[in-house]
Amino acid sequence: MTLVRWQPERDLLWNVQRDISKVFDDMWRRPVQGRRSEGPWYPEVDIEEQSDAFVVSMDVPGMDREELKVTMENNTLVIRGERKQQRSEQKQDMHITERQYGSFQRAFRLPQSVDSTKIRASYRDGVLEVTLPKAEEARLREISIDVK
C-alpha cells in the first residue's frame, strides 16, 4: 500500500472540474429524439397579491380560449386545459420536438378572504389572467387615530 499525501486544494479543484465537466457532458448528450412531448404538462404561473385582489397569470401560448376551463371548487381555483398537437404528413422529418402537448390541471388553494362571486378571467396574447377580488372585510384599511 502506498501512502499519498493529502492536498485539499488539489482534491477540491479536481472535484470542481469533474462536476463542471459532468454538467456540460450531460447537457450536450441529452437525447433530442424520444423526448416526451405529449402527456401531462404544467404551464408556468405567477401569483401576485394586490391591495384589493390576487392575480393569477398563466402562460398558455398557442391555445384557444375554448381549450381552457377555470372553476372554483371548495375554495380552490382549478385551471384545466388541453393543447393538441397539430399533426400533418409534412412533419415526418421532425428533428426536434420540445413543445409540450396534452392535458394539464393546476389547482391553487385560496384564502377565505377571496370573494368567489366576483372572480374574472381573461385571455390575451397567450396569457390567461384570473383576478380573484378580496372580500371587503379582508382589505387593508387605514384607521385614523384620534388625538385627545
Secondary structure, 3 states (H helix, E strand, C coil): CCCCCCCHHHHHHHHHHHHHHHHHHHHHHCCCCCCCCECCCCCCEEEEECCCEEEEEEECCCCCHHHEEEEEECCEEEEEEEECCCCCHHHHHCCCCCCCEEEEEEEEECCCCECHHHCEEEEECCEEEEEEEECHHHCCCCCCCCCC
